[in-house]
Amino acid sequence: MRIAIASDHAAIDLKRSLREYLIEQGHEVADLGPDTADRVDYPDFGYKLASVVADGTAEYGVAICGSGIGISIAVNRDPACRCALVSEPLSAALAREHNNANVIALGARLTGEDMAKACLDAFLSTEFGGGRHSGRVEKLSNPTF
């Protein structure tokens, strides 16, 4: 799979670890930054990640910041992205099965490395269930207010 990964400065270590883990699993990984622990703004990297998922350059995205909250909000600004903030494997699997999530968000200050890897495994190995979920997912990308 083609997977893009991005973080902010608070999550640089977890990002590096997950990037290497994904590569070891045989995935093609695009690291969208940052490259150092110098302070950055998570929306910039969330938007960059959303862009490559939305245009199809990456099939899936991994967004990480200190809590996972801010970067997930940034990614979800793009209507083509369905980013789910998760902290354990069941939520990661349900995000794919029920919501056809194409981006997973993690909080580096809240989720340990082993749990983050378990979340990634569940997310990437679960297929979208379709059926009754399809219409709901369509509404996520085409809101009517």
N, CA, C and O atoms as a GROMACS GRO file, in nm:
protein
  580
    1MET      N    1   0.084  -0.119   0.000
    1MET     CA    2   0.000   0.000   0.000
    1MET      C    3   0.088   0.124   0.000
    1MET      O    4   0.200   0.123   0.050
    2ARG      N    5   0.034   0.230  -0.056
    2ARG     CA    6   0.100   0.361  -0.052
    2ARG      C    7   0.043   0.438   0.066
    2ARG      O    8  -0.076   0.470   0.069
    3ILE      N    9   0.129   0.468   0.163
    3ILE     CA   10   0.086   0.533   0.286
    3ILE      C   11   0.170   0.659   0.308
    3ILE      O   12   0.292   0.656   0.298
    4ALA      N   13   0.102   0.769   0.338
    4ALA     CA   14   0.171   0.893   0.374
    4ALA      C   15   0.163   0.910   0.525
    4ALA      O   16   0.063   0.874   0.587
    5ILE      N   17   0.269   0.964   0.585
    5ILE     CA   18   0.273   0.985   0.728
    5ILE      C   19   0.325   1.125   0.756
    5ILE      O   20   0.418   1.172   0.691
    6ALA      N   21   0.263   1.191   0.853
    6ALA     CA   22   0.305   1.326   0.890
    6ALA      C   23   0.277   1.346   1.038
    6ALA      O   24   0.193   1.279   1.097
    7SER      N   25   0.350   1.440   1.097
    7SER     CA   26   0.334   1.467   1.239
    7SER      C   27   0.363   1.614   1.267
    7SER      O   28   0.385   1.694   1.176
    8ASP      N   29   0.362   1.646   1.395
    8ASP     CA   30   0.419   1.773   1.438
    8ASP      C   31   0.545   1.740   1.518
    8ASP      O   32   0.587   1.625   1.525
    9HIS      N   33   0.604   1.841   1.577
    9HIS     CA   34   0.729   1.822   1.651
    9HIS      C   35   0.713   1.730   1.772
    9HIS      O   36   0.807   1.659   1.808
   10ALA      N   37   0.595   1.730   1.835
   10ALA     CA   38   0.572   1.647   1.954
   10ALA      C   39   0.569   1.499   1.922
   10ALA      O   40   0.584   1.415   2.011
   11ALA      N   41   0.548   1.467   1.797
   11ALA     CA   42   0.530   1.326   1.759
   11ALA      C   43   0.639   1.274   1.667
   11ALA      O   44   0.623   1.169   1.605
   12ILE      N   45   0.749   1.346   1.656
   12ILE     CA   46   0.853   1.309   1.560
   12ILE      C   47   0.909   1.169   1.587
   12ILE      O   48   0.935   1.094   1.493
   13ASP      N   49   0.928   1.132   1.713
   13ASP     CA   50   0.985   1.001   1.743
   13ASP      C   51   0.888   0.888   1.708
   13ASP      O   52   0.929   0.788   1.650
   14LEU      N   53   0.762   0.904   1.742
   14LEU     CA   54   0.663   0.801   1.708
   14LEU      C   55   0.647   0.792   1.557
   14LEU      O   56   0.632   0.683   1.502
   15LYS      N   57   0.650   0.906   1.489
   15LYS     CA   58   0.639   0.904   1.342
   15LYS      C   59   0.753   0.823   1.281
   15LYS      O   60   0.729   0.739   1.194
   16ARG      N   61   0.874   0.847   1.325
   16ARG     CA   62   0.989   0.774   1.270
   16ARG      C   63   0.975   0.624   1.294
   16ARG      O   64   1.000   0.544   1.204
   17SER      N   65   0.934   0.588   1.414
   17SER     CA   66   0.919   0.447   1.448
   17SER      C   67   0.810   0.382   1.362
   17SER      O   68   0.830   0.272   1.310
   18LEU      N   69   0.697   0.449   1.346
   18LEU     CA   70   0.588   0.392   1.266
   18LEU      C   71   0.623   0.389   1.118
   18LEU      O   72   0.584   0.296   1.047
   19ARG      N   73   0.697   0.488   1.070
   19ARG     CA   74   0.742   0.486   0.931
   19ARG      C   75   0.826   0.362   0.905
   19ARG      O   76   0.804   0.291   0.808
   20GLU      N   77   0.922   0.337   0.992
   20GLU     CA   78   1.009   0.220   0.976
   20GLU      C   79   0.928   0.091   0.986
   20GLU      O   80   0.951  -0.004   0.911
   21TYR      N   81   0.834   0.085   1.078
   21TYR     CA   82   0.749  -0.032   1.094
   21TYR      C   83   0.669  -0.060   0.966
   21TYR      O   84   0.661  -0.174   0.921
   22LEU      N   85   0.612   0.045   0.909
   22LEU     CA   86   0.534   0.028   0.786
   22LEU      C   87   0.621  -0.018   0.669
   22LEU      O   88   0.579  -0.101   0.589
   23ILE      N   89   0.740   0.036   0.660
   23ILE     CA   90   0.834  -0.006   0.555
   23ILE      C   91   0.869  -0.154   0.574
   23ILE      O   92   0.873  -0.229   0.476
   24GLU      N   93   0.895  -0.195   0.698
   24GLU     CA   94   0.925  -0.336   0.726
   24GLU      C   95   0.810  -0.427   0.688
   24GLU      O   96   0.831  -0.544   0.653
   25GLN      N   97   0.687  -0.375   0.694
   25GLN     CA   98   0.568  -0.451   0.657
   25GLN      C   99   0.548  -0.456   0.506
   25GLN      O  100   0.456  -0.521   0.457
   26GLY      N  101   0.635  -0.387   0.431
   26GLY     CA  102   0.629  -0.391   0.286
   26GLY      C  103   0.552  -0.278   0.220
   26GLY      O  104   0.526  -0.282   0.100
   27HIS      N  105   0.515  -0.177   0.298
   27HIS     CA  106   0.441  -0.064   0.243
   27HIS      C  107   0.535   0.041   0.185
   27HIS      O  108   0.649   0.056   0.229
   28GLU      N  109   0.486   0.113   0.087
   28GLU     CA  110   0.557   0.229   0.032
   28GLU      C  111   0.514   0.349   0.117
   28GLU      O  112   0.396   0.382   0.123
   29VAL      N  113   0.609   0.414   0.183
   29VAL     CA  114   0.577   0.519   0.279
   29VAL      C  115   0.638   0.652   0.237
   29VAL      O  116   0.758   0.662   0.211
   30ALA      N  117   0.553   0.754   0.230
   30ALA     CA  118   0.598   0.891   0.204
   30ALA      C  119   0.594   0.967   0.336
   30ALA      O  120   0.488   0.988   0.393
   31ASP      N  121   0.711   1.008   0.383
   31ASP     CA  122   0.722   1.086   0.507
   31ASP      C  123   0.711   1.232   0.470
   31ASP      O  124   0.800   1.288   0.405
   32LEU      N  125   0.602   1.296   0.510
   32LEU     CA  126   0.575   1.435   0.475
   32LEU      C  127   0.628   1.534   0.577
   32LEU      O  128   0.605   1.655   0.566
   33GLY      N  129   0.700   1.484   0.676
   33GLY     CA  130   0.765   1.572   0.771
   33GLY      C  131   0.689   1.583   0.901
   33GLY      O  132   0.582   1.525   0.920
   34PRO      N  133   0.749   1.661   0.989
   34PRO     CA  134   0.875   1.731   0.977
   34PRO      C  135   0.994   1.637   0.994
   34PRO      O  136   0.978   1.520   1.030
   35ASP      N  137   1.111   1.688   0.967
   35ASP     CA  138   1.233   1.608   0.975
   35ASP      C  139   1.309   1.627   1.106
   35ASP      O  140   1.397   1.548   1.139
   36THR      N  141   1.274   1.732   1.180
   36THR     CA  142   1.341   1.759   1.307
   36THR      C  143   1.236   1.785   1.415
   36THR      O  144   1.117   1.796   1.386
   37ALA      N  145   1.282   1.796   1.538
   37ALA     CA  146   1.192   1.823   1.651
   37ALA      C  147   1.173   1.973   1.673
   37ALA      O  148   1.119   2.014   1.776
   38ASP      N  149   1.217   2.055   1.578
   38ASP     CA  150   1.193   2.199   1.590
   38ASP      C  151   1.043   2.225   1.583
   38ASP      O  152   0.971   2.157   1.509
   39ARG      N  153   0.996   2.322   1.658
   39ARG     CA  154   0.855   2.354   1.667
   39ARG      C  155   0.794   2.382   1.530
   39ARG      O  156   0.849   2.458   1.450
   40VAL      N  157   0.681   2.319   1.504
   40VAL     CA  158   0.604   2.341   1.381
   40VAL      C  159   0.456   2.348   1.418
   40VAL      O  160   0.419   2.321   1.532
   41ASP      N  161   0.373   2.386   1.323
   41ASP     CA  162   0.229   2.392   1.344
   41ASP      C  163   0.163   2.270   1.282
   41ASP      O  164   0.175   2.248   1.161
   42TYR      N  165   0.094   2.192   1.364
   42TYR     CA  166   0.033   2.067   1.316
   42TYR      C  167  -0.065   2.087   1.201
   42TYR      O  168  -0.075   1.998   1.116
   43PRO      N  169  -0.140   2.201   1.192
   43PRO     CA  170  -0.230   2.213   1.076
   43PRO      C  171  -0.157   2.206   0.942
   43PRO      O  172  -0.209   2.149   0.846
   44ASP      N  173  -0.037   2.263   0.936
   44ASP     CA  174   0.038   2.261   0.810
   44ASP      C  175   0.064   2.118   0.763
   44ASP      O  176   0.053   2.088   0.644
   45PHE      N  177   0.098   2.032   0.855
   45PHE     CA  178   0.128   1.893   0.819
   45PHE      C  179   0.002   1.811   0.801
   45PHE      O  180   0.000   1.717   0.721
   46GLY      N  181  -0.103   1.844   0.873
   46GLY     CA  182  -0.232   1.779   0.851
   46GLY      C  183  -0.287   1.810   0.713
   46GLY      O  184  -0.338   1.722   0.645
   47TYR      N  185  -0.277   1.937   0.672
   47TYR     CA  186  -0.324   1.976   0.539
   47TYR      C  187  -0.242   1.909   0.429
   47TYR      O  188  -0.297   1.865   0.328
   48LYS      N  189  -0.111   1.902   0.450
   48LYS     CA  190  -0.024   1.837   0.351
   48LYS      C  191  -0.061   1.689   0.336
   48LYS      O  192  -0.069   1.637   0.224
   49LEU      N  193  -0.085   1.622   0.448
   49LEU     CA  194  -0.124   1.482   0.445
   49LEU      C  195  -0.260   1.465   0.376
   49LEU      O  196  -0.276   1.376   0.293
   50ALA      N  197  -0.354   1.549   0.410
   50ALA     CA  198  -0.487   1.541   0.348
   50ALA      C  199  -0.478   1.558   0.197
   50ALA      O  200  -0.548   1.490   0.122
   51SER      N  201  -0.392   1.645   0.154
   51SER     CA  202  -0.376   1.671   0.011
   51SER      C  203  -0.333   1.546  -0.067
   51SER      O  204  -0.388   1.518  -0.173
   52VAL      N  205  -0.237   1.472  -0.015
   52VAL     CA  206  -0.188   1.355  -0.089
   52VAL      C  207  -0.283   1.237  -0.079
   52VAL      O  208  -0.285   1.151  -0.168
   53VAL      N  209  -0.363   1.231   0.027
   53VAL     CA  210  -0.466   1.126   0.034
   53VAL      C  211  -0.580   1.162  -0.060
   53VAL      O  212  -0.630   1.077  -0.133
   54ALA      N  213  -0.619   1.288  -0.059
   54ALA     CA  214  -0.731   1.333  -0.144
   54ALA      C  215  -0.701   1.317  -0.292
   54ALA      O  216  -0.790   1.281  -0.370
   55ASP      N  217  -0.577   1.342  -0.333
   55ASP     CA  218  -0.547   1.333  -0.476
   55ASP      C  219  -0.506   1.193  -0.520
   55ASP      O  220  -0.478   1.170  -0.638
   56GLY      N  221  -0.503   1.098  -0.426
   56GLY     CA  222  -0.474   0.959  -0.460
   56GLY      C  223  -0.328   0.922  -0.462
   56GLY      O  224  -0.294   0.807  -0.489
   57THR      N  225  -0.240   1.018  -0.434
   57THR     CA  226  -0.097   0.985  -0.428
   57THR      C  227  -0.072   0.879  -0.322
   57THR      O  228   0.010   0.790  -0.341
   58ALA      N  229  -0.144   0.890  -0.210
   58ALA     CA  230  -0.138   0.789  -0.104
   58ALA      C  231  -0.276   0.728  -0.087
   58ALA      O  232  -0.377   0.798  -0.096
   59GLU      N  233  -0.280   0.598  -0.063
   59GLU     CA  234  -0.407   0.530  -0.038
   59GLU      C  235  -0.459   0.560   0.103
   59GLU      O  236  -0.579   0.574   0.125
   60TYR      N  237  -0.365   0.568   0.196
   60TYR     CA  238  -0.399   0.591   0.336
   60TYR      C  239  -0.300   0.690   0.396
   60TYR      O  240  -0.191   0.712   0.343
   61GLY      N  241  -0.342   0.750   0.509
   61GLY     CA  242  -0.255   0.842   0.579
   61GLY      C  243  -0.248   0.810   0.727
   61GLY      O  244  -0.339   0.752   0.785
   62VAL      N  245  -0.135   0.849   0.786
   62VAL     CA  246  -0.114   0.837   0.930
   62VAL      C  247  -0.077   0.976   0.979
   62VAL      O  248   0.026   1.031   0.940
   63ALA      N  249  -0.161   1.032   1.066
   63ALA     CA  250  -0.142   1.167   1.118
   63ALA      C  251  -0.116   1.159   1.268
   63ALA      O  252  -0.190   1.094   1.341
   64ILE      N  253  -0.009   1.224   1.314
   64ILE     CA  254   0.028   1.214   1.455
   64ILE      C  255   0.066   1.351   1.509
   64ILE      O  256   0.145   1.424   1.448
   65CYS      N  257   0.009   1.386   1.623
   65CYS     CA  258   0.055   1.502   1.698
   65CYS      C  259   0.054   1.463   1.845
   65CYS      O  260   0.036   1.346   1.876
   66GLY      N  261   0.074   1.557   1.934
   66GLY     CA  262   0.081   1.524   2.075
   66GLY      C  263  -0.040   1.448   2.125
   66GLY      O  264  -0.027   1.343   2.188
   67SER      N  265  -0.158   1.500   2.097
   67SER     CA  266  -0.282   1.435   2.139
   67SER      C  267  -0.351   1.362   2.024
   67SER      O  268  -0.433   1.273   2.048
   68GLY      N  269  -0.319   1.396   1.902
   68GLY     CA  270  -0.388   1.343   1.784
   68GLY      C  271  -0.510   1.425   1.747
   68GLY      O  272  -0.563   1.411   1.637
   69ILE      N  273  -0.555   1.510   1.836
   69ILE     CA  274  -0.677   1.586   1.813
   69ILE      C  275  -0.658   1.693   1.707
   69ILE      O  276  -0.732   1.697   1.608
   70GLY      N  277  -0.562   1.780   1.726
   70GLY     CA  278  -0.543   1.892   1.634
   70GLY      C  279  -0.516   1.849   1.491
   70GLY      O  280  -0.577   1.902   1.398
   71ILE      N  281  -0.427   1.754   1.474
   71ILE     CA  282  -0.392   1.713   1.337
   71ILE      C  283  -0.510   1.640   1.272
   71ILE      O  284  -0.528   1.649   1.150
   72SER      N  285  -0.591   1.569   1.351
   72SER     CA  286  -0.708   1.502   1.292
   72SER      C  287  -0.810   1.605   1.246
   72SER      O  288  -0.875   1.586   1.143
   73ILE      N  289  -0.826   1.713   1.321
   73ILE     CA  290  -0.917   1.819   1.278
   73ILE      C  291  -0.868   1.880   1.147
   73ILE      O  292  -0.947   1.905   1.056
   74ALA      N  293  -0.737   1.904   1.138
   74ALA     CA  294  -0.681   1.961   1.016
   74ALA      C  295  -0.705   1.870   0.896
   74ALA      O  296  -0.747   1.918   0.790
   75VAL      N  297  -0.679   1.742   0.910
   75VAL     CA  298  -0.698   1.647   0.800
   75VAL      C  299  -0.844   1.645   0.757
   75VAL      O  300  -0.874   1.640   0.638
   76ASN      N  301  -0.934   1.648   0.852
   76ASN     CA  302  -1.077   1.638   0.821
   76ASN      C  303  -1.134   1.763   0.757
   76ASN      O  304  -1.251   1.764   0.720
   77ARG      N  305  -1.056   1.867   0.742
   77ARG     CA  306  -1.102   1.985   0.668
   77ARG      C  307  -1.117   1.956   0.520
   77ARG      O  308  -1.191   2.025   0.450
   78ASP      N  309  -1.047   1.852   0.471
   78ASP     CA  310  -1.059   1.812   0.331
   78ASP      C  311  -1.174   1.713   0.320
   78ASP      O  312  -1.170   1.608   0.384
   79PRO      N  313  -1.277   1.743   0.241
   79PRO     CA  314  -1.393   1.655   0.232
   79PRO      C  315  -1.362   1.515   0.179
   79PRO      O  316  -1.443   1.424   0.198
   80ALA      N  317  -1.247   1.496   0.115
   80ALA     CA  318  -1.212   1.364   0.064
   80ALA      C  319  -1.148   1.277   0.171
   80ALA      O  320  -1.125   1.158   0.149
   81CYS      N  321  -1.121   1.335   0.286
   81CYS     CA  322  -1.055   1.260   0.394
   81CYS      C  323  -1.151   1.230   0.507
   81CYS      O  324  -1.233   1.312   0.546
   82ARG      N  325  -1.137   1.109   0.557
   82ARG     CA  326  -1.211   1.066   0.675
   82ARG      C  327  -1.106   1.018   0.774
   82ARG      O  328  -1.063   0.903   0.771
   83CYS      N  329  -1.066   1.108   0.863
   83CYS     CA  330  -0.960   1.082   0.959
   83CYS      C  331  -1.021   1.046   1.093
   83CYS      O  332  -1.103   1.120   1.146
   84ALA      N  333  -0.981   0.933   1.147
   84ALA     CA  334  -1.031   0.886   1.276
   84ALA      C  335  -0.918   0.885   1.378
   84ALA      O  336  -0.815   0.822   1.358
   85LEU      N  337  -0.940   0.956   1.487
   85LEU     CA  338  -0.848   0.953   1.600
   85LEU      C  339  -0.877   0.828   1.681
   85LEU      O  340  -0.989   0.809   1.729
   86VAL      N  341  -0.778   0.742   1.696
   86VAL     CA  342  -0.796   0.616   1.767
   86VAL      C  343  -0.687   0.599   1.873
   86VAL      O  344  -0.581   0.660   1.866
   87SER      N  345  -0.717   0.513   1.970
   87SER     CA  346  -0.617   0.486   2.074
   87SER      C  347  -0.604   0.337   2.103
   87SER      O  348  -0.521   0.296   2.185
   88GLU      N  349  -0.686   0.256   2.035
   88GLU     CA  350  -0.677   0.111   2.052
   88GLU      C  351  -0.727   0.044   1.924
   88GLU      O  352  -0.796   0.107   1.844
   89PRO      N  353  -0.693  -0.083   1.904
   89PRO     CA  354  -0.720  -0.150   1.776
   89PRO      C  355  -0.867  -0.163   1.738
   89PRO      O  356  -0.899  -0.157   1.619
   90LEU      N  357  -0.957  -0.180   1.833
   90LEU     CA  358  -1.098  -0.196   1.795
   90LEU      C  359  -1.150  -0.070   1.728
   90LEU      O  360  -1.218  -0.078   1.626
   91SER      N  361  -1.119   0.046   1.782
   91SER     CA  362  -1.161   0.171   1.719
   91SER      C  363  -1.098   0.188   1.581
   91SER      O  364  -1.162   0.238   1.489
   92ALA      N  365  -0.974   0.145   1.568
   92ALA     CA  366  -0.906   0.154   1.438
   92ALA      C  367  -0.977   0.066   1.335
   92ALA      O  368  -0.997   0.108   1.221
   93ALA      N  369  -1.013  -0.055   1.374
   93ALA     CA  370  -1.083  -0.145   1.283
   93ALA      C  371  -1.222  -0.092   1.248
   93ALA      O  372  -1.263  -0.097   1.132
   94LEU      N  373  -1.294  -0.043   1.348
   94LEU     CA  374  -1.429   0.009   1.322
   94LEU      C  375  -1.426   0.135   1.236
   94LEU      O  376  -1.518   0.160   1.159
   95ALA      N  377  -1.320   0.214   1.249
   95ALA     CA  378  -1.306   0.333   1.164
   95ALA      C  379  -1.301   0.294   1.017
   95ALA      O  380  -1.355   0.364   0.932
   96ARG      N  381  -1.236   0.183   0.987
   96ARG     CA  382  -1.230   0.134   0.849
   96ARG      C  383  -1.362   0.066   0.811
   96ARG      O  384  -1.419   0.095   0.706
   97GLU      N  385  -1.409  -0.025   0.896
   97GLU     CA  386  -1.526  -0.106   0.863
   97GLU      C  387  -1.653  -0.023   0.848
   97GLU      O  388  -1.730  -0.044   0.755
   98HIS      N  389  -1.676   0.070   0.938
   98HIS     CA  390  -1.801   0.147   0.939
   98HIS      C  391  -1.791   0.282   0.870
   98HIS      O  392  -1.889   0.330   0.812
   99ASN      N  393  -1.673   0.345   0.877
   99ASN     CA  394  -1.659   0.482   0.828
   99ASN      C  395  -1.571   0.495   0.705
   99ASN      O  396  -1.553   0.605   0.653
  100ASN      N  397  -1.515   0.385   0.659
  100ASN     CA  398  -1.423   0.386   0.546
  100ASN      C  399  -1.316   0.493   0.563
  100ASN      O  400  -1.280   0.563   0.469
  101ALA      N  401  -1.265   0.505   0.687
  101ALA     CA  402  -1.160   0.603   0.716
  101ALA      C  403  -1.040   0.577   0.627
  101ALA      O  404  -1.001   0.462   0.606
  102ASN      N  405  -0.983   0.684   0.575
  102ASN     CA  406  -0.863   0.670   0.493
  102ASN      C  407  -0.740   0.731   0.560
  102ASN      O  408  -0.630   0.726   0.506
  103VAL      N  409  -0.760   0.788   0.679
  103VAL     CA  410  -0.649   0.841   0.759
  103VAL      C  411  -0.673   0.802   0.904
  103VAL      O  412  -0.784   0.812   0.955
  104ILE      N  413  -0.567   0.756   0.969
  104ILE     CA  414  -0.570   0.725   1.111
  104ILE      C  415  -0.489   0.832   1.183
  104ILE      O  416  -0.380   0.869   1.138
  105ALA      N  417  -0.541   0.881   1.294
  105ALA     CA  418  -0.470   0.978   1.376
  105ALA      C  419  -0.438   0.916   1.511
  105ALA      O  420  -0.516   0.840   1.568
  106LEU      N  421  -0.320   0.949   1.560
  106LEU     CA  422  -0.272   0.897   1.687
  106LEU      C  423  -0.213   1.010   1.771
  106LEU      O  424  -0.160   1.107   1.716
  107GLY      N  425  -0.223   0.997   1.901
  107GLY     CA  426  -0.164   1.093   1.993
  107GLY      C  427  -0.035   1.038   2.051
  107GLY      O  428  -0.038   0.941   2.126
  108ALA      N  429   0.076   1.099   2.017
  108ALA     CA  430   0.206   1.049   2.060
  108ALA      C  431   0.225   1.057   2.212
  108ALA      O  432   0.298   0.977   2.269
  109ARG      N  433   0.160   1.153   2.275
  109ARG     CA  434   0.172   1.166   2.420
  109ARG      C  435   0.075   1.074   2.495
  109ARG      O  436   0.082   1.063   2.618
  110LEU      N  437  -0.014   1.011   2.422
  110LEU     CA  438  -0.120   0.931   2.485
  110LEU      C  439  -0.115   0.784   2.447
  110LEU      O  440  -0.170   0.700   2.519
  111THR      N  441  -0.051   0.751   2.336
  111THR     CA  442  -0.050   0.615   2.283
  111THR      C  443   0.094   0.568   2.270
  111THR      O  444   0.175   0.632   2.202
  112GLY      N  445   0.126   0.457   2.335
  112GLY     CA  446   0.261   0.401   2.326
  112GLY      C  447   0.289   0.342   2.190
  112GLY      O  448   0.198   0.319   2.110
  113GLU      N  449   0.415   0.317   2.165
  113GLU     CA  450   0.458   0.267   2.034
  113GLU      C  451   0.394   0.133   1.999
  113GLU      O  452   0.347   0.115   1.887
  114ASP      N  453   0.392   0.039   2.092
  114ASP     CA  454   0.333  -0.092   2.063
  114ASP      C  455   0.184  -0.081   2.035
  114ASP      O  456   0.134  -0.147   1.944
  115MET      N  457   0.114   0.001   2.110
  115MET     CA  458  -0.030   0.020   2.087
  115MET      C  459  -0.053   0.089   1.953
  115MET      O  460  -0.146   0.055   1.881
  116ALA      N  461   0.032   0.186   1.920
  116ALA     CA  462   0.019   0.254   1.791
  116ALA      C  463   0.037   0.155   1.676
  116ALA      O  464  -0.036   0.162   1.577
  117LYS      N  465   0.132   0.065   1.687
  117LYS     CA  466   0.153  -0.037   1.585
  117LYS      C  467   0.031  -0.130   1.575
  117LYS      O  468  -0.009  -0.168   1.465
  118ALA      N  469  -0.025  -0.166   1.689
  118ALA     CA  470  -0.145  -0.252   1.688
  118ALA      C  471  -0.262  -0.180   1.621
  118ALA      O  472  -0.340  -0.241   1.549
  119CYS      N  473  -0.273  -0.050   1.646
  119CYS     CA  474  -0.379   0.029   1.580
  119CYS      C  475  -0.358   0.031   1.430
  119CYS      O  476  -0.453   0.014   1.353
  120LEU      N  477  -0.235   0.052   1.387
  120LEU     CA  478  -0.204   0.053   1.244
  120LEU      C  479  -0.237  -0.082   1.180
  120LEU      O  480  -0.297  -0.088   1.073
  121ASP      N  481  -0.199  -0.189   1.246
  121ASP     CA  482  -0.228  -0.323   1.193
  121ASP      C  483  -0.378  -0.344   1.175
  121ASP      O  484  -0.422  -0.393   1.071
  122ALA      N  485  -0.455  -0.306   1.276
  122ALA     CA  486  -0.601  -0.323   1.269
  122ALA      C  487  -0.659  -0.236   1.159
  122ALA      O  488  -0.745  -0.280   1.083
  123PHE      N  489  -0.614  -0.112   1.150
  123PHE     CA  490  -0.663  -0.018   1.050
  123PHE      C  491  -0.636  -0.068   0.908
  123PHE      O  492  -0.726  -0.070   0.824
  124LEU      N  493  -0.514  -0.110   0.884
  124LEU     CA  494  -0.474  -0.148   0.748
  124LEU      C  495  -0.524  -0.286   0.706
  124LEU      O  496  -0.529  -0.315   0.587
  125SER      N  497  -0.562  -0.369   0.800
  125SER     CA  498  -0.608  -0.504   0.765
  125SER      C  499  -0.761  -0.515   0.760
  125SER      O  500  -0.814  -0.621   0.729
  126THR      N  501  -0.831  -0.407   0.790
  126THR     CA  502  -0.977  -0.411   0.791
  126THR      C  503  -1.032  -0.347   0.665
  126THR      O  504  -0.990  -0.238   0.625
  127GLU      N  505  -1.126  -0.414   0.602
  127GLU     CA  506  -1.192  -0.362   0.483
  127GLU      C  507  -1.318  -0.284   0.522
  127GLU      O  508  -1.376  -0.308   0.627
  128PHE      N  509  -1.358  -0.192   0.436
  128PHE     CA  510  -1.483  -0.120   0.454
  128PHE      C  511  -1.598  -0.218   0.438
  128PHE      O  512  -1.600  -0.297   0.344
  129GLY      N  513  -1.694  -0.212   0.530
  129GLY     CA  514  -1.806  -0.305   0.529
  129GLY      C  515  -1.912  -0.277   0.424
  129GLY      O  516  -1.990  -0.365   0.389
  130GLY      N  517  -1.915  -0.153   0.372
  130GLY     CA  518  -2.016  -0.118   0.272
  130GLY      C  519  -2.156  -0.130   0.328
  130GLY      O  520  -2.180  -0.101   0.445
  131GLY      N  521  -2.248  -0.173   0.243
  131GLY     CA  522  -2.385  -0.195   0.287
  131GLY      C  523  -2.447  -0.072   0.350
  131GLY      O  524  -2.444   0.038   0.293
  132ARG      N  525  -2.503  -0.090   0.468
  132ARG     CA  526  -2.574   0.018   0.536
  132ARG      C  527  -2.485   0.137   0.567
  132ARG      O  528  -2.534   0.247   0.592
  133HIS      N  529  -2.353   0.116   0.566
  133HIS     CA  530  -2.259   0.224   0.598
  133HIS      C  531  -2.231   0.315   0.478
  133HIS      O  532  -2.189   0.429   0.495
  134SER      N  533  -2.254   0.266   0.358
  134SER     CA  534  -2.217   0.340   0.237
  134SER      C  535  -2.284   0.476   0.227
  134SER      O  536  -2.217   0.575   0.199
  135GLY      N  537  -2.412   0.484   0.250
  135GLY     CA  538  -2.483   0.611   0.242
  135GLY      C  539  -2.435   0.711   0.345
  135GLY      O  540  -2.425   0.830   0.317
  136ARG      N  541  -2.405   0.662   0.463
  136ARG     CA  542  -2.355   0.749   0.569
  136ARG      C  543  -2.218   0.803   0.535
  136ARG      O  544  -2.190   0.921   0.556
  137VAL      N  545  -2.133   0.718   0.482
  137VAL     CA  546  -1.999   0.762   0.444
  137VAL      C  547  -2.006   0.865   0.332
  137VAL      O  548  -1.931   0.963   0.332
  138GLU      N  549  -2.096   0.844   0.238
  138GLU     CA  550  -2.116   0.942   0.129
  138GLU      C  551  -2.152   1.078   0.186
  138GLU      O  552  -2.104   1.180   0.137
  139LYS      N  553  -2.234   1.081   0.287
  139LYS     CA  554  -2.274   1.209   0.349
  139LYS      C  555  -2.157   1.278   0.417
  139LYS      O  556  -2.156   1.401   0.428
  140LEU      N  557  -2.059   1.203   0.462
  140LEU     CA  558  -1.943   1.265   0.525
  140LEU      C  559  -1.865   1.353   0.428
  140LEU      O  560  -1.811   1.457   0.467
  141SER      N  561  -1.859   1.312   0.303
  141SER     CA  562  -1.786   1.390   0.202
  141SER      C  563  -1.875   1.490   0.129
  141SER      O  564  -1.825   1.576   0.056
  142ASN      N  565  -2.004   1.480   0.150
  142ASN     CA  566  -2.098   1.570   0.080
  142ASN      C  567  -2.204   1.620   0.179
  142ASN      O  568  -2.322   1.585   0.169
  143PRO      N  569  -2.161   1.703   0.274
  143PRO     CA  570  -2.257   1.748   0.376
  143PRO      C  571  -2.366   1.836   0.320
  143PRO      O  572  -2.344   1.912   0.226
  144THR      N  573  -2.482   1.826   0.379
  144THR     CA  574  -2.594   1.914   0.346
  144THR      C  575  -2.636   1.982   0.475
  144THR      O  576  -2.685   1.919   0.568
  145PHE      N  577  -2.616   2.112   0.479
  145PHE     CA  578  -2.648   2.187   0.602
  145PHE      C  579  -2.780   2.259   0.586
  145PHE      O  580  -2.824   2.327   0.678
   0.00000   0.00000   0.00000
